[in-house]
Amino acid sequence: MTNGGVGRSGPSVGGLALRVVLAAAGLAALGYGVDGLLSMSRATRPTNAGAWLIGGIVVHDALLVPATMIVGFALSRLVPAPYRAVVQGALLVSGSVALASLPLWRGYGGSADNPSVNPLAYGRNLAIVLGAVWAGAALIMAGRAVAARRGRPGAGRGPGRQSGGRRFARTRRRAGRRPAREQPARSG
């Protein structure tokens, strides 16, 4: 009747209570942030914060989403299915790491007269992290290719991708047995 706390009649009492508590906590945190933004306007500069928030939404919707859709479409056409999820995961991690470290490797906030603000070679470090991500992806894809060449069932398809019903039906046919539902009833 219920599926994960949500059935035909709606969420369970516990699920509803959890949602109310989480929504209240989220609204309280949002209110605290807005209050801090407005009450400390000299330090936070609300107009700049508003421009960044609105600009972030516009950049996301106008650039990032279409670019992600184009890359996803290209991946579906260019990368074979057994490796597609690995490439997608590596791209997701690469993009997230590069975006999160953007201010560092671009040198924002640094100062020529104070080299201790950004003391590391962030561009080089980003290249090392991205190299490690793609080396891991290459190892996973190589492992899948080796497994597929060895003929392991479901190799290269990822977890749970092979249909067990067809595989077992094929095994029964090779053994000369018919599936149970096709066997004639025995008279006795």
BAMARGU-640933 format. One record per residue: residue in one letter; x, y, z of N, C-alpha, C, O in turn. Coordinates in steps of 0.001 Angstrom, whole numbers, plus 524288, in hexadecimal, padded with zeros to 5 digits. Each point is the difference from the previous one (the first is absolute). Example, Ala and Ser with C-alpha at 12.3 -4.5 7.8 and 13.67 -1.06 7.14 Angstrom:
<recs>
a833867E9C681E787FC86804A68000080384804B0800008040C7FFED80299;s7FA968042D7FA9780334804A68003C7FCFE80442802DA801FD80454800A9;
</recs>
This chain:
<recs>
m8032A7FB5B800007FCD6804A58000080357804E8800007FEC2803D77FD63;t8057D7FBFE80592803528049F80003805097FECF7FD37801C97FB897FFDC;n80075808757FDF4804EF7FF787FD358039380450801F07FFA4804777FE40;g803DE7FA2B8056C8039C803DF802047FD48804488030D801B78047E7FFED;g7FA037FA2B802CA7FD37803E4803067FBDF802DA7FCE47FCFD803008023F;v802C27FC2D7F8A67FC20802AA7FCC77FCB17FBD77FD58801F67FCE77FCE4;g7F90F803108045C7FC7A7FC417FDA07FBED802D97FCCF800AF804857FE82;r7FB1E7F8C58007E7FBDA802747FCE77FD6280468802F57FE51803D67FDA5;s801537FBA98077B7FD45803F2803068038280494801767FE3980385802C0;g806AB7FC957FB87803818045A8012B804527FE4F8039F800877FB618013A;p802938085D8007C8046F7FEAD803537FE397FE26805567FBD08016E801E1;s807777FB5C800857FEC77FE2880538800A88047C803D58021E8041B7FEA8;v7FC0D7FB15806208004E80416803F6805B88015A80123801588049880079;g802037F7747FFF680583800F5800F98029E802E67FB8C803328037D800E0;g7FB707FB0B7FA518023A802A37FB727FE44805AA7FFAA803178036D7FEA2;l7F7FA7FD908029B7FE00805537FFF38029A803458043780168804807FF0C;a7FF3F7F94E8059480286802D980442805A1801517FE8F801D3804538010D;l800EC7F8007FC9180561800FD7FE6A80041804607FBF38036E8035C80047;r7F9047FC9E7FC087FFDF804267FC0B7FEFF805568027580277803DA7FE84;v7F9F77FC66805347FECB804F480298804B9801F7803008013D804A47FFC7;v801727F7DD80310804A18018C8030980449801E67FC5A8026D804048010F;l7FE947F9307FAA780416801977FC577FEA3805297FD488036C803487FF31;a7F7A57FD717FF6A7FE65804E97FD8B8009D80487803D3801C4804357FE7B;a7FCCE7FAFE806768009280424803EB805BC80152800DE801628049580075;a801F97F76E7FFC680598800FD800B380236802E97FB498032680391800AB;g7FB4B7FB037FAA4801D5802A77FB537FE3A805A17FFCD8030B803777FEA1;l7F8107FD7E802B97FE0D805658000B802B7803378042F80121804977FF20;a7FFF27F91C8056B802D1802D08041B805808016F7FE35801C380461800EA;a800FA7F7FD7FC8A80543801237FE0C7FFCA804367FBCA8035B803707FFD7;l7F8C37FC507FCC97FF65803F77FBEE7FEF6805588026F8024C803E67FE5E;g7FA507FC4B805757FEE1804E7802B7804C88023F802B8800E9804B97FFDD;y802277F7DE8029D804CB801B880295803CB8024E7FC01802718040480105;g7FE0E7F9817FA8480385801FB7FBF47FE38805317FDD180333803847FF44;v7F7C27FD0E7FFAB7FDF6804EE7FDF78009C804508040980163804687FEA8;d7FD967FA5A8064C800A8803D980429805AC801CA8004C80108804AE8006C;g802A27F7AF7FF5D805848016E8001A8018C803327FB438030D803B080073;l7FAE57FAF47FB1080136802DA7FB3C7FE29805A780058802C9803967FE6B;l7F8787FD31803AD7FDC98054480025801DD8032D804AB800C5804BA7FF8E;s7FFF67F8BD804EC80195802F9804A6805C4801767FFEE8018C803BD80299;m8019B7F9757FA8B8058C801517FF9680132801BF7FA6D803B17FE207FD8E;s7F9338056780088800428017B7FA8180535802787FE84801967FFC37FB77;r80112802978084C8050A802607FEB6804067FBDE7FE8380335800CE7FC82;a7FC907FAC580631803B87FBCA7FEE87FE1C7FC707FB93803267FE037FCF4;t7F7BF80133802B87FDFF7FC2D7FC477FE7B8024C7FABB7FFBF7FD287FC21;r7FF41807DA803A77FE74802A47FB2C7FB897FD127FD44800E27FD3A7FC2C;p7FA6B80368805CA7FB827FD077FDF47FF19800987FA237FE437FC497FD7D;t802DB8083E800487FF238008C7FA57803C57FC7F7FCF47FE807FDA47FC17;n8066780205805B4803BC7FC807FD707FE667FA4C800BB8005B7FCDE7FC5E;a7FDE1801CF808607FE437FAA1801017FB527FEA47FC947FFAE7FBB27FDE0;g7FCAE808038019A7FB797FF1E7FCA5801867FF4C7FA497FDD37FCB87FD3E;a805F48066D80107801D67FF737FA9A802867FAA97FF2B7FF307FD867FBF5;w803E0800B4807DF8026C7FAD97FF8A7FBE17FBAF7FFFA800627FC4D7FCF4;l7FBAC80428806717FBF17FBF6800287FCFD7FFCA7FAE17FF367FBCB7FDCF;i7FF1D808B38004E7FD0C800257FB1B8037E7FE777FB707FE5E7FD197FC88;g80673804DD8037B803AD7FE967FBDB801207FA2D7FFED800857FDAB7FBD4;g7FFDC7FFFA808CA800E57FA578004C7FB8B7FCEA7FD96800E07FC267FD42;i7FA628058C803C57FB757FD597FDC47FFF1800977FA097FEF77FC447FD27;v8022A808758010A7FFFF800F47FA518044C7FCD37FD5B7FF157FD907FBF5;v8059A80274806518044E7FD047FDAD7FEB87FA2D80000801147FD3A7FC38;h7FC99800F58081A7FE997FA7A8004B7FC1F7FE927FBBB800C57FC357FD25;d7FB14806D5802707FBDB7FEA67FC51801708012B7FA4D7FE447FD3C7FC79;a804D6806C88029E801358017B7FAA1804D97FD4F7FDD88006F7FF447FB44;l8033E7FF3C80828804DF7FDB67FE1B800E37FA64801D5800E07FC817FCD1;l7FEE5802A680847801767FADD8020D7FC2F7FBB17FE6F801A97FBC67FE6B;v7F9568053B801FD7FC347FBEF7FE9E8004F7FE9B7FA30800457FB5E7FEBD;p7FFB48086F7FDAB800887FE7F7FA7C805377FD447FED3800247FC4C7FCEF;a80422805838057E8050F7FD747FF177FFE77FA61801FB802177FC7D7FD76;t7FB7E802A6807107FF977FABA8021C7FCB77FC887FC6F801477FB6F7FF33;m7FA87806B37FEAD7FCB87FCFB7FC72802EE7FE967FB067FF827FBA17FE0E;i80383808027FFE3802FD7FEF47FB36804297FBDF80106800B77FC6E7FCDC;v802068040E80789804087FC1E801517FD7C7FAA1800DA8021B7FC0C7FE42;g7F971803CF804647FD4D7FB0B800D97FE497FD817FAE58007D7FB437FF57;f7FD86807D97FD147FE737FDF57FAED804BF7FDEB7FD097FFC87FBCE7FDA9;a8047D8072780276804C27FE3E7FD508020A7FAF08026D801AE7FC7A7FD32;l7FE3080327807FC801C97FB348028F7FCAB7FB527FE66802047FBB77FF29;s7F8E9805238006E7FC977FBA37FE8E8011E7FE127FA807FEFA7FB767FEC8;r80319807E87FDE4801357FE807FAA5805957FE057FF50800FC7FCAC7FCAC;l802AD8055580670805887FEF17FF10802677FBE380396803987FD3A7FE6C;v7FA788025B8065C802687FC7E803D47FCC87FB03800577FB4380046800C2;p807337FB2A7FEB17FD1D7FB11800647FD657FF708055D801FB801FA803EA;a7F9AA7FB5F7FC377FCD37FF82804BE802FC7FE04804C17FF308021B8043F;p804357F9FE7FB52802A17FE21804BC8037180419802A8801247FF8F804A6;y8007D8045E7F8748039E803DF802247FD6A8054E800F2802608037D8024E;r7F8D97FD197FBF17FD6C80515800377FF67801FE8058D8010A8049580104;a7FD537F81A802967FF3D801BD8056680529801A68027980021803AD80319;v804107F9AF7FB968051F8016180222801A38055C7FDFC801E58033C80304;v7FD687FDBC7F7FA80166805107FDBD7FC878044580247801E4804428012F;q7F9117FAAA7FF727FC7C803D880253801A68014C8058F8000F8049180182;g801467F7778018D801BA800EC80557805048032580035800838039080331;a803377FB267F96B804EE802E57FFE87FF1D805AD7FE528027A8038C80219;l7FA077FD537FA2A7FEC9805567FE657FD5A803098046C8012A80496800D8;l7FB4F7F8DA801F27FD4F8028B8045A803D9801988043C7FFD780469801E9;v803A27F7FC7FF90803DE8013680405803C5804387FE128014E80399802EA;s8006E7FBFB7F83A803A0803E47FDD97FD95805717FFEF8027E803CD80193;g7F8B97FC8E7FCA27FD608050F7FFD87FF258024680565800B4804AF800D0;s7FDC67F800802E67FF11801DD80550804FE801EC8028A8000B8042280274;v8042B7F8E67FCFA805018018F8024D801F7805077FD76801C58038D802B8;a7FDF07FCC57F827801DF804AF7FD4A7FCCA804C48017B8022A8043A800C4;l7F8B87FB277FFA67FCA98046B80160800D1801AC805A980024804AA80128;a800667F78C80260800CA80154805808053C802AF800E18007D803478037C;s803607FB5F7F96B8052A80250800C080104804927FC4980462801F77FFC2;l7F7B27FFB97FD668009F804437FC3E80281804DF80257803AE8020E7FDAF;p7FA827FFE8806CF8027E804B780218805C47FF328014180315803AC7FFA0;l7FE647F7A2801D7805777FF0980161803797FFCA7FB33803FF802AC7FFC9;w7FA847FA277FC52803807FF807FB847FFD3804B47FC618037A800B47FCC0;r7F8758028B803CC7FFE4804E67FD0A802CC8045D802F1800FC804277FDC8;g800527FAF580739802DC803D8803147FCAA804528023880214804128017E;y7F8C27FB337FECB7FC9980406802378011A80088805D5800E77FC1F802B1;g7FF04808987FF31800C7801008058A805B38005880186801418017E80465;g8022B7FD2B7F813805938004A8012880202805897FF727FD5B803747FDF2;s807497FD46803E680255805297FFCC805D57FF5E7FF04802817FC9180241;a7FF9C806AD7FA758059B7FFA87FEBC803608014A804B5804497FDE28008A;d7F9D980595802E78032980170804857FF4E7FC49804A0802B980085803EE;n7F99E7FBB17FBA57FF4A7FC29804327FF807FA8A7FD977FBAA7FE267FF0E;p808BC7FF507FFF67FFC77FAE47FD727FDD77FBA88037C7FF0A7FBAF7FE1B;s8003080556806DC7FDFB7FBE08036D7FA177FF5B7FF827FDD47FC578023C;v7FF848071C7FAE77FA587FF7B7FF547FEC17FB347FCAE7FCA37FCE180170;n805FC802857FA3E7FF7A7FB6E7FCA9805767FDA17FF5680296800F07FC0E;p7FF307FBF9807D48057D7FE6780000801617FB6E7FC74804A17FF0B7FF1C;l7F79D7FE227FEDB8012B7FB377FD177FF50800BF7FA227FDAA803CD7FE35;a804677F8857FEEB7FF537FFE67FA497FADF7FD297FEDA7FFF87FB517FEED;y7FBBE8078B801517FADF7FD907FFAA7FED97FDD07FA987FD4F7FC0A7FF8F;g8049A8065C7FC6E7FF417FDE77FABD802907FAAE7FF6D7FDAB7FC617FDDD;r807158032880405802C57FAFE7FFD37FD277FBE98034A7FF657FB857FE5C;n7FEE08060E806497FD457FC5A8036F7FAD27FE347FD9D7FE807FB778008E;l7FED2808117FCD47FB357FE797FD4C801307FC0F7FBB37FD1F7FC367FF51;a80714804A77FDCF801807FC497FBE8801487FAA6802557FEBE7FBFF7FDA7;i803B4803E2806E08013C7FB07802907FB047FD2A801967FF7E7FB4C7FF23;v7FCD1807918032E7FB107FD96801A77FCF77FE017FB447FDF07FBA880017;l801C9807797FBD27FD2C7FE477FB58802B97FB5B7FD6F7FD6C7FC7B7FDFA;g807C1803818021B802DD7FB787FDFD7FECA7FB15803147FF6A7FBC97FDC2;a80036804C1807637FEB17FB75803497FA717FE207FEE87FF077FB4C7FFCC;v7FD56808577FF7E7FA8D7FE827FED27FFC47FCF97FAE57FD857FBE37FFB9;w8050D8061E7FC3D7FFBF7FD727FAE8803407FB077FFCB7FEC67FC717FD04;a805668034480627802ED7FB12800577FC9D7FBD180286800027FB817FE4C;g7FD19805F7805C37FC5F7FC46802687FBCB7FE447FC347FEA27FB657FFCD;a7FF4E8084D7FD2D7FC077FEA47FC13802457FC587FBEA7FD6A7FC4D7FE56;a80768804B78000A802817FC9D7FC1B800D57FA81802307FF5F7FC277FD30;l8020780379807CA800AD7FAD1802677FAD97FD09800307FFD77FB527FEE6;i7FC058075B802797FADE7FD6E800327FE657FE2E7FA8E7FE137FBA37FF5D;m802B5807AE7FCBD7FE8E7FE857FAA8803667FB867FE037FE187FC8E7FD3D;a806ED8037A80424803717FBAE7FE737FE467FAEF80297800037FBDF7FD8A;g7FE8380471807667FE0A7FB56802A97FB167FDE67FD7A7FF5C7FB427FF81;r7FD2F808327FEE97FB3F7FE437FD578013C7FD997FAB17FD927FC287FE71;a806318061A7FEC9801737FDDA7FAE1802617FA94800967FECF7FC7F7FCEE;v8048F802C6807008025E7FAE1800E87FBCF7FC0B8017C800067FB977FE16;a7FC68805FA8054D7FBD07FC6E8019D7FC8E7FE8D7FB5A7FE427FB8A7FF95;a800C18082E7FCEF7FCBE7FEDB7FB6C802C77FC457FC507FD7D7FCA47FDA6;r807AB803E1801CB802E67FC707FCA28002D7FA838022F800227FC327FD0F;r7FFDF8036180807800127FACF8026E7FAAD7FD667FFBE7FF7A7FB5E8012E;g7FC97807997FD4A7FAD87FDC27FF2D7FCCC7FF4E804EB7FC747FCC18001E;r804B580635803F07FCD77FF9E804B77FA95802227FEE37FF7B8040D7FD76;p7FC727F947804697FAB2801F97FF0C7FF3F8054B8029280138800B780498;g7FCCA802ED7F8707FED98052880217804C58036C800917FF90804548020B;a805027F9EB7FC3B804BB80321800937FF91804E57FCB77FE467FFDC7FB84;g8034A8045C806BE7FFF5804E77FD2E7FAC0802AC7FFE67FF7A804387FDC0;r7FCA87F96E8049F7FAD98026C7FFE67FED3802DE805077FC1B802CE80052;g807247FC8E803937FEF98027F805007FC947FC858034B7FE077FC0A7FE1F;p8013D80565806CB7FD007FCAE8038A7FA3E7FFCD7FE8D7FD86804037FF0E;g8006E7F74F800CA7FA697FF447FF3E7FDFD8015C7FAA47FB588010F7FF73;r807E67FEF87FC957FE30801997FAD97FE2A7FB7B7FCA87FD13800D27FC46;q8048F7FA6F804F37FE897FBA17FCA27FAE07FDA9801E97FF237FF6A804B2;s7FD9C7FF4F7F7BA7FAFA7FDB680158800C47FA548018F801A77FCC77FCD6;g7FD238020880807800B07FAAB801E17FC5A7FC327FD5B801687FB7A7FF28;g7F9E08064C7FF827FC3C7FC757FD98801F37FDD87FAD77FFA07FB4D7FF10;r8026E808067FD9A801EF7FE2B7FAF6804D47FC9B800A8800A27FC207FD38;r802C48054680669804BC7FCFA800CD7FE9F7FA80801D2802317FC317FE0C;f7FA348035B805AC7FEA57FADA801FD7FCF57FCD37FBFC8009B7FB3D7FFBA;a7FC24807567FD2D7FD2A7FD2B7FBEF803DF7FDD07FC017FF5C7FB9A7FE2A;r8049F8076E8007F803EB7FE397FC53802F87FB51802478012C7FC4B7FD2A;t8000B803D5807DC802C27FBAA8028C7FCA17FB1A7FFFD801F87FBB97FF05;r7F905804D88020B7FC897FB6A8000C7FF847FDA87FA8B7FFEE7FB3A7FF66;r7FFBC808287FC967FF9B7FDEC7FAB6804E67FCFD7FE817FFA77FBE77FD83;r804E580614803FB804D47FD457FEBA800407FABC802BB8022D7FC457FDE2;a7FBA780368806B6800307FB19802EF7FBD97FC2E7FE167FFCE7FB8C801CE;g7FCE6806237FA957FC0D7FC847FDDB7FB0D7FFCE8033A7FCA97FCA67FF22;r802D6806E38048F7FB538001E803447FCAF804AA7FE85802008041D7FE86;r7F8FE7FB2F801E57FC79804557FF127FEE6802B180530800647FD9680424;p7FE3C807657FBA07FE7D802A6804D37FB507FD4A8027C7FCF67FD797FD43;a8026980300807D27FBFA7FD3B802F57FA84801257FE057FCBB7FC7A7FFF3;r8022C808377FE757FAA5801427FE617FE897FD6E7FAD87FB5D7FF927FECC;e8086C7FEB77FE257FEDE7FDA17FAFA7FFC47FA088005B7FEA67FD777FC24;q8029880044808447FFDF7FA51800727FA5D7FE26800527FCD380252802C5;p801EF7F9897FA6C7FA9A7FE00800257FED67FDB48055C803717FE0C802BC;a7F795802447FEA67FE5E7FDD080508800587FA107FFCA7FEA47FD9E7FC0D;r803238000C8081B800797FA488003F7FADD7FDA2801E97FD9E801E1803BB;s800CA7FA077F9AB7FB3F7FD59801CD801AA7FB948039F803CF7FD437FEF4;g7F9738021B80519802197FC48803997FC4B7FCD58028B8016E7FCAE8032B;
</recs>
